[in-house]
Amino acid sequence: MGGNTLATFTIKNLSFTYPQRKHPALSHISLTVEYGELIVVCGQTGCGKSTLLRNLKTALTPHGKKEGTISFYNRPLESIEFREQASRIGFVMQNPDNQIVTDKVWHELAFGLESLGYDSATIRLRVAEMAGFFGIQSWFHRDVSQLSGGQKQLLNLASVMAMQPDVLILDEPTSQLDPIAAGDFLDTIRKINREIGTTVILTEHRLEEVLPMADRVVVLDKGKILVDAAPREAGSVLVNEKHPMLSAMPTPMQIFAEIDFKRKNVSYPITVREGRNRLTEIFEGRELKKATVKDIKEDNNYGKPIFQLKDVWFRYSKEEPDVIKGLSMEVAEGQLYCIVGGNGTGKTTALNILGGIRKPYRGQVLLKGKWIGKYKESQLYNGLIGILPQDPKSLFVEKSVELDLLEVLDEKKLAKEEKEARVASVAELVEINELLEAHPYDLSGGEQQRVALAKILLLEPEIILMDEPTKGLDNYFKEKLARILKKLLKGSSTIVLVSHDIEFCGRYGDRCAMFFDGSIVTDNTPNRFFSGNSFYTTAANRMSRHIFENAVTPEDVIA
């Protein structure tokens, strides 16, 4: 893309290595971001996406050794003072709570402008404008603590946009949002790019929705640029190279890459609508012999119930409303039980009740037929239940990943060699061998997720409760996670997971339950569960439901 001399960012030969790491996180990256472009940066977990983004704003650049140059409108980035960077380069992080600094919504919107020293008339005008553009009027006076995840992330975005930045950088901004909130958030990003003309650089694992709105896709692989092209061309390159990143591309592209793989340089569909039209063309004038996919999970015989909840009610304090309302559910031995639903419906609280962390004020919680309150803490958390929380950082206590993993085995009476052997085998299983010497806080979100999983696996619990286990993981590692979970299920574990990742639940769950307003509205096998929903369903189902009754995964459609 030549012609324009004033590119927003010009990156030349950028390399970056974290302290105590042998391999560079970025090596010889050269990239030009033109004014007004929307660029998506993607790649497998740990490929250097976040490191690249953080190098684009001096205040956020991590410690480490940096080579090469970055210019912002033809000026070296490090020569631009902090104040100018603060107003012109906007940054939205993965976890909304890490960015919010005040307690009221209106104050959060004004905070950046106040700290840059704007006068109150300008601040009032800009705050009003942002509240209008982002639809924040109805919760303008609320406490930040009362907002849902989606609202917090919108507030972050609005506070950054109030400073009228030239460029907006977003590091996996939807990883904590449910599918509907994520869709709304990404629509707003598209509006900012198209209507206000702000340049946008975005990393995201949800490529289903992001690719169609991108001008260019940059795929990173082990710190190098593998592809830098328009979305459709990027797909063709990945197909021709049979690269694992293809499994992260939008479902319509995956399905047709599998069907059309013999033809060279095909233009693949990237939206559900294009995929649906292409399917309709294929089936035009043909008769369908088989429109229903066999539901293999229907006839599975599971063991006896591990969890039984009967009419459970819970609230955080007497003054507050109920979060869990009359919840009844049953999870059988050996099941992978998935709970989906919007932010703020009570899913995480329900998981904490199953884990014995929260105690309901009414109703019964039975674990293996016995009231959960009768178990001692040492019984519950030393081999019976393992909990992977939403924020993996809360599990880290040591200075290196290896020490953190060894810490789990402190209670167990094992020889030193045996402990080290166990840590080594778990590290290999979740592919963190290269990270053992690193500080857990230096890792990417997806890498932290894997280390946290390793800590849980070392406990060898019978029951694993997981809150958003796939956030920050690329599709390649999600498949790996699914294989690890299947292995555990075969070895008589039971797993309950709460997730916004509809595609993952549709593909690997045994039962899926929809949480709404404090209890479960319906639960069923994935094929039946997802084929009845409009929004809470997979892209493969949306794309093919006019032809097949209940295809839920790309494999179903291909078959």
C-alpha positions in Angstrom: 0.0 0.0 0.0 2.1 2.9 -1.2 1.2 6.4 -2.1 0.4 7.9 1.3 3.6 9.3 2.9 2.0 9.8 6.2 1.3 6.3 7.5 0.0 6.1 11.1 2.7 3.5 12.0 5.7 2.4 10.1 7.5 -0.5 11.8 10.9 -1.5 10.4 12.8 -4.6 11.4 11.4 -4.8 14.9 12.7 -7.5 17.2 11.9 -8.0 20.9 13.1 -10.4 23.5 11.8 -10.7 27.1 14.3 -11.0 29.9 15.4 -14.6 30.7 14.0 -16.0 27.5 16.1 -17.6 24.8 13.8 -17.0 21.9 12.7 -13.6 20.7 9.0 -12.8 21.1 9.1 -10.8 17.8 11.7 -11.1 15.1 12.3 -8.7 12.2 8.8 -7.4 11.9 8.2 -4.8 9.2 4.7 -3.4 8.8 3.0 -0.2 7.6 -0.4 0.8 9.0 -2.0 3.4 6.7 -4.3 6.2 8.0 -7.9 5.0 8.5 -7.2 1.3 8.0 -8.7 -1.5 10.1 -6.1 -4.2 10.6 -6.5 -7.5 12.4 -3.5 -9.2 13.9 -3.9 -12.9 14.6 -1.9 -16.0 15.3 -1.6 -18.9 17.8 -1.3 -18.2 21.5 2.1 -16.8 22.3 2.9 -15.8 18.7 3.8 -12.3 19.8 0.5 -10.4 19.1 0.2 -8.6 22.5 4.0 -7.9 22.5 3.6 -6.2 19.1 0.7 -4.1 20.2 2.3 -3.0 23.4 5.4 -1.8 21.5 3.2 0.7 19.8 2.8 2.8 22.9 5.8 3.7 25.0 4.0 3.6 28.4 2.9 0.0 27.8 6.1 -1.4 26.2 7.2 -4.4 28.3 10.8 -4.8 29.7 13.2 -6.5 27.4 15.6 -6.0 24.6 14.2 -4.1 21.6 15.8 -3.6 18.1 14.5 -1.9 15.0 12.4 1.3 14.6 8.7 2.3 15.1 7.5 5.7 13.7 4.2 7.4 14.4 3.4 9.7 11.4 7.1 9.7 10.4 8.4 10.6 13.9 10.3 8.1 16.0 7.8 6.8 18.7 10.2 7.3 21.6 10.6 11.0 20.7 6.9 11.7 21.2 6.2 12.8 24.7 3.9 10.9 27.0 1.1 13.4 27.0 0.8 13.4 23.2 0.9 9.6 23.1 -1.8 9.4 25.8 -4.2 11.4 23.7 -3.4 10.2 20.2 -2.8 6.5 20.7 -5.8 4.8 22.4 -5.4 1.4 23.9 -8.1 -1.0 25.2 -6.9 -4.1 27.1 -8.3 -7.7 27.4 -9.6 -7.4 30.9 -11.9 -4.4 31.5 -11.2 -4.3 35.2 -7.5 -3.7 34.7 -8.3 -0.4 33.0 -11.0 1.2 35.0 -9.7 3.8 37.5 -12.7 5.6 39.0 -16.0 4.4 40.7 -18.6 6.2 38.6 -19.4 5.8 34.9 -19.5 9.6 34.2 -16.2 10.1 36.0 -14.5 7.4 34.1 -15.5 9.0 30.9 -14.1 12.4 32.0 -10.9 11.0 33.7 -8.6 10.9 30.8 -9.5 14.4 29.7 -9.1 15.7 33.2 -5.7 14.3 33.5 -4.7 15.9 30.1 -5.9 19.2 31.6 -8.8 20.0 29.3 -11.3 22.8 30.5 -14.6 21.7 32.0 -16.7 22.9 29.0 -14.7 20.7 26.6 -14.9 17.8 29.0 -18.7 18.1 29.4 -19.2 18.3 25.6 -17.0 15.3 24.8 -18.5 13.2 27.6 -22.0 13.9 26.4 -21.0 13.1 22.9 -19.4 9.8 23.9 -22.4 8.8 26.1 -24.6 9.4 23.1 -22.5 7.6 20.5 -22.0 4.5 22.7 -25.6 4.4 24.1 -24.4 4.9 27.7 -27.1 7.5 28.8 -29.2 4.9 30.6 -26.4 3.9 32.9 -24.4 7.2 33.0 -24.8 7.7 36.8 -24.2 4.1 37.9 -21.4 2.7 40.0 -18.8 1.0 37.8 -19.1 -2.1 40.1 -22.7 -2.6 39.0 -21.9 -3.0 35.3 -21.8 -6.2 33.3 -18.6 -7.2 31.5 -19.9 -5.9 28.2 -20.8 -2.5 29.7 -17.4 -2.2 31.4 -15.6 -2.9 28.1 -17.8 -0.3 26.3 -17.0 2.2 29.0 -13.3 1.6 28.5 -13.7 2.1 24.8 -15.8 5.3 25.3 -13.2 6.8 27.8 -10.4 6.2 25.3 -12.4 7.6 22.4 -13.3 10.8 24.4 -9.6 11.8 24.0 -10.2 11.6 20.2 -7.2 9.4 19.4 -5.8 9.0 15.8 -5.4 5.3 16.3 -7.2 2.8 18.5 -5.3 -0.4 19.5 -7.3 -3.2 21.0 -5.8 -6.4 22.6 -8.5 -9.1 22.5 -11.2 -6.8 23.7 -14.0 -9.3 23.6 -12.4 -12.3 25.3 -14.5 -11.8 28.5 -17.8 -11.0 26.7 -20.7 -13.3 25.8 -21.4 -13.7 22.1 -24.1 -11.1 21.9 -22.2 -8.4 23.9 -19.1 -9.2 21.8 -21.0 -8.7 18.6 -22.3 -5.4 19.8 -18.8 -4.3 20.8 -17.3 -5.2 17.5 -20.1 -3.4 15.6 -19.1 -0.3 17.6 -15.5 -0.7 16.6 -16.5 -0.9 12.9 -18.6 2.3 13.3 -15.6 4.1 14.9 -13.5 3.1 12.0 -16.0 3.8 9.2 -17.7 6.9 10.6 -15.1 8.7 12.7 -12.2 7.5 10.5 -10.0 6.3 13.4 -7.3 3.8 12.4 -7.9 0.5 14.2 -5.4 -2.2 15.1 -7.0 -5.2 16.8 -6.0 -8.7 18.0 -8.8 -11.1 18.4 -9.4 -14.9 18.6 -13.1 -14.4 17.4 -12.2 -14.2 13.7 -15.8 -15.2 12.7 -17.0 -11.6 13.3 -13.7 -9.6 12.9 -12.4 -10.8 9.5 -15.3 -9.5 7.4 -14.8 -6.0 8.7 -11.0 -5.9 8.3 -9.0 -4.3 5.5 -6.0 -6.4 6.1 -5.1 -9.5 8.2 -1.6 -9.9 9.6 -1.0 -13.5 10.7 2.0 -13.9 13.1 3.8 -17.2 13.6 6.4 -17.6 16.3 7.2 -13.9 16.2 7.4 -13.5 12.4 4.9 -12.2 9.9 3.5 -15.2 8.0 0.8 -13.4 6.0 -0.1 -9.8 5.4 -3.0 -9.6 3.0 -6.7 -8.9 2.5 -8.9 -11.4 4.5 -9.9 -13.7 1.5 -6.3 -13.9 0.2 -5.0 -14.6 3.7 -7.4 -17.6 3.8 -6.1 -18.9 0.5 -2.5 -18.7 1.7 -3.3 -20.6 4.9 -5.2 -23.3 2.9 -2.3 -23.7 0.5 0.2 -24.0 3.3 -2.1 -26.3 5.4 -1.3 -24.0 8.3 -2.9 -24.8 11.7 -4.2 -21.2 11.9 -6.8 -22.2 9.3 -8.8 -23.8 12.1 -9.2 -20.3 13.6 -10.6 -18.8 10.4 -14.4 -18.2 10.0 -16.4 -21.4 9.7 -17.6 -20.8 6.1 -14.0 -20.5 5.0 -13.1 -23.7 6.9 -16.0 -25.7 5.4 -15.3 -24.7 1.8 -11.5 -25.0 2.2 -12.3 -28.7 3.0 -14.8 -29.1 0.1 -12.8 -27.2 -2.5 -9.3 -28.1 -1.5 -8.4 -29.5 -5.0 -9.0 -26.1 -6.7 -6.2 -23.5 -6.6 -6.7 -19.9 -5.7 -10.4 -20.1 -4.8 -12.0 -17.1 -3.2 -13.5 -18.5 0.0 -16.7 -17.1 1.7 -15.9 -15.3 5.0 -19.4 -14.4 6.3 -22.3 -16.7 7.3 -24.4 -15.0 4.5 -21.8 -15.8 1.8 -21.5 -19.4 3.1 -25.3 -19.8 3.1 -25.5 -18.6 -0.5 -22.7 -20.9 -1.6 -24.5 -23.9 0.1 -27.8 -23.0 -1.6 -26.1 -22.9 -5.0 -24.5 -26.4 -4.4 -27.9 -27.9 -3.4 -30.0 -26.1 -6.0 -32.1 -28.6 -8.0 -30.8 -31.6 -6.0 -32.7 -33.8 -3.7 -31.4 -34.3 -0.2 -31.1 -37.9 0.9 -30.2 -37.0 4.5 -31.0 -33.7 6.1 -30.4 -34.7 9.8 -27.1 -35.4 11.5 -27.0 -38.4 13.7 -26.9 -37.2 17.4 -24.3 -39.6 18.8 -24.5 -38.1 22.3 -28.1 -38.9 22.7 -27.6 -42.6 23.6 -24.6 -42.1 25.8 -25.1 -43.8 29.2 -23.4 -41.8 31.9 -22.7 -42.9 35.4 -24.7 -41.9 38.5 -25.1 -38.2 39.3 -22.1 -36.4 40.9 -23.8 -33.1 41.5 -27.5 -32.6 42.3 -28.8 -29.1 43.0 -32.4 -28.7 44.1 -34.1 -25.3 44.3 -30.9 -23.4 45.2 -31.1 -19.6 46.0 -28.1 -17.3 46.6 -27.4 -13.6 47.1 -24.1 -11.9 48.1 -25.7 -9.9 50.9 -29.1 -9.4 52.5 -29.6 -6.0 50.8 -28.7 -7.3 47.3 -31.0 -9.1 44.9 -30.8 -12.8 44.4 -28.1 -13.9 41.9 -29.1 -17.6 41.8 -32.9 -18.2 41.8 -34.4 -21.6 42.2 -31.5 -23.4 40.4 -31.9 -27.2 39.9 -29.5 -29.2 37.9 -27.9 -32.6 37.7 -24.4 -33.5 36.4 -23.6 -37.2 35.8 -20.3 -38.9 36.3 -18.0 -38.7 33.3 -19.8 -35.9 31.6 -18.5 -32.7 30.0 -21.2 -30.3 31.1 -21.2 -26.9 29.5 -23.0 -23.8 30.8 -23.5 -20.9 28.4 -25.4 -17.6 28.8 -25.0 -13.8 28.9 -22.6 -11.9 31.2 -24.1 -11.3 34.6 -26.6 -14.1 34.6 -25.0 -16.0 37.5 -22.9 -18.6 35.7 -19.7 -18.0 37.7 -21.6 -17.9 41.0 -23.3 -21.2 40.2 -19.8 -22.7 39.5 -18.6 -21.4 42.9 -21.6 -23.0 44.6 -20.8 -26.4 43.0 -17.2 -25.9 44.2 -18.3 -25.3 47.8 -16.8 -21.7 47.8 -20.3 -20.0 48.1 -23.0 -21.4 50.3 -26.7 -20.9 49.2 -29.2 -19.7 51.8 -31.9 -22.1 50.5 -31.9 -25.4 48.6 -29.7 -28.5 48.5 -26.3 -29.0 47.0 -25.4 -32.7 46.9 -22.0 -34.0 45.9 -21.9 -37.7 45.3 -25.2 -38.0 47.2 -23.9 -36.2 50.3 -24.6 -32.6 51.4 -21.5 -30.6 50.3 -21.3 -28.9 53.7 -20.4 -32.2 55.3 -17.1 -32.5 53.5 -14.0 -31.1 55.2 -12.0 -28.5 53.1 -9.0 -30.8 53.0 -11.3 -33.5 51.3 -12.8 -31.1 48.8 -9.7 -29.5 47.5 -7.1 -32.2 47.8 -8.1 -34.5 44.9 -11.9 -34.2 44.8 -12.5 -30.8 43.2 -10.1 -28.7 41.1 -11.2 -25.1 40.2 -9.8 -23.1 37.2 -10.9 -19.5 38.0 -11.8 -16.9 35.4 -8.6 -15.0 36.2 -5.7 -17.5 36.1 -3.4 -14.9 37.8 -5.1 -15.6 41.1 -3.4 -19.0 41.2 0.1 -17.8 40.7 2.3 -17.4 43.9 5.9 -18.0 42.8 8.6 -16.2 40.8 8.8 -18.7 38.0 6.3 -21.1 36.2 8.3 -24.2 37.4 8.3 -23.2 41.0 4.6 -22.4 40.8 3.9 -25.9 39.5 6.1 -27.6 42.1 4.2 -25.6 44.8 1.0 -27.6 44.0 2.8 -30.8 45.1 4.0 -29.5 48.5 1.2 -31.4 50.3 1.9 -34.7 48.6 4.4 -37.0 50.1 6.6 -37.6 47.1 10.3 -37.8 46.4 11.9 -34.7 44.8 12.6 -36.6 41.6 9.0 -37.8 41.4 7.7 -34.3 41.8 10.0 -33.0 39.1 9.0 -35.8 36.8 5.3 -35.0 37.2 5.8 -31.3 36.6 7.8 -32.2 33.4 5.1 -34.4 32.1 2.3 -31.9 32.7 4.4 -29.1 31.2 4.8 -31.3 28.1 1.1 -32.0 27.9 0.0 -28.4 28.0 3.0 -27.2 25.9 4.7 -24.9 28.4 8.2 -26.4 28.4 9.7 -23.2 27.0 8.0 -21.1 29.7 9.2 -22.9 32.8 11.8 -20.2 33.7 9.6 -17.2 32.9 7.7 -15.2 35.5 4.0 -16.1 35.3 3.0 -12.5 35.0 5.2 -12.0 31.9 3.2 -14.6 29.9 0.4 -13.8 27.4 -3.2 -14.4 28.5 -3.4 -17.7 26.7 -0.1 -18.9 28.1 -1.3 -18.0 31.7 -4.4 -20.0 31.0 -2.3 -23.1 30.1 -0.1 -22.7 33.2 -3.2 -22.5 35.4 -4.6 -25.6 33.7 -1.3 -27.4 34.5 -1.6 -26.5 38.2 -5.1 -28.0 38.3 -4.1 -31.2 36.4 -1.2 -31.8 38.9 -3.8 -32.1 41.7 -5.4 -35.0 39.7 -8.9 -34.0 40.9 -12.0 -36.2 40.2 -14.1 -33.2 39.3 -12.8 -30.1 37.4 -14.8 -26.9 37.4 -13.6 -24.4 34.8 -14.6 -20.8 34.3 -13.9 -19.6 30.7 -11.1 -22.1 30.1 -10.8 -21.2 26.4 -10.4 -17.5 26.7 -7.1 -16.3 25.2 -6.5 -19.7 23.5 -6.2 -20.0 19.7 -8.2 -22.7 17.9 -5.2 -25.0 17.6 -4.7 -25.1 21.4 -8.5 -25.3 21.9 -8.4 -28.6 20.0 -5.5 -29.7 22.2 -7.5 -28.7 25.3 -10.4 -30.7 24.1 -8.1 -33.8 23.7 -6.8 -33.3 27.3 -10.3 -33.0 28.6 -11.4 -36.1 26.7 -8.5 -38.1 28.2 -9.5 -36.9 31.7 -13.1 -37.9 31.1 -12.0 -41.4 30.0 -10.0 -41.6 33.2 -13.3 -41.1 35.2 -13.1 -37.3 35.7 -16.2 -35.1 35.5 -15.9 -31.6 34.1 -18.3 -28.7 34.4 -17.3 -25.6 32.4 -18.8 -22.1 32.0 -18.0 -20.6 28.7 -18.9 -17.9 26.1 -17.3 -20.1 23.5 -20.4 -21.5 21.7 -18.3 -23.2 19.0 -16.2 -25.1 21.7 -19.3 -26.2 23.7 -21.1 -27.3 20.5 -18.2 -29.4 19.3 -17.0 -31.0 22.5 -19.8 -30.8 25.2 -21.9 -33.8 26.3 -24.7 -31.6 27.7 -25.2 -27.9 27.2 -27.3 -25.7 29.5 -28.5 -22.2 29.0 -28.3 -19.9 32.0 -30.6 -17.0 32.2 -31.6 -14.8 35.2 -30.1 -17.0 37.9 -31.1 -20.5 36.8 -31.0 -23.0 33.9 -33.7 -22.5 31.3 -33.0 -25.6 29.3 -30.4 -28.3 28.9 -29.8 -30.9 26.1 -27.3 -32.6 23.9 -25.3 -30.0 21.8 -27.1 -31.0 18.5 -30.5 -30.5 20.0 -29.5 -27.5 22.2 -27.9 -25.4 19.5 -30.2 -26.3 16.6 -33.1 -24.5 18.4 -31.4 -21.2 19.1 -31.0 -18.0 16.9 -28.1 -16.2 18.5 -26.7 -18.7 20.9 -25.6 -21.1 18.2 -22.7 -21.9 16.1 -21.9 -20.3 12.7 -22.1 -23.7 11.0 -25.7 -24.0 12.3 -26.7 -20.5 11.2 -25.1 -21.1 7.8 -26.8 -24.5 7.1 -30.0 -24.6 9.0 -32.1 -23.9 5.9 -30.8 -27.2 4.5 -29.8 -29.4 7.4 -31.9 -29.8 10.5 -29.2 -29.9 13.2 -25.7 -29.5 11.8 -23.7 -27.8 14.6 -20.0 -28.1 13.7 -18.1 -27.6 10.4 -17.6 -31.4 10.4 -21.4 -31.9 10.4 -21.8 -29.7 7.4 -18.9 -31.2 5.5 -20.3 -34.7 6.1 
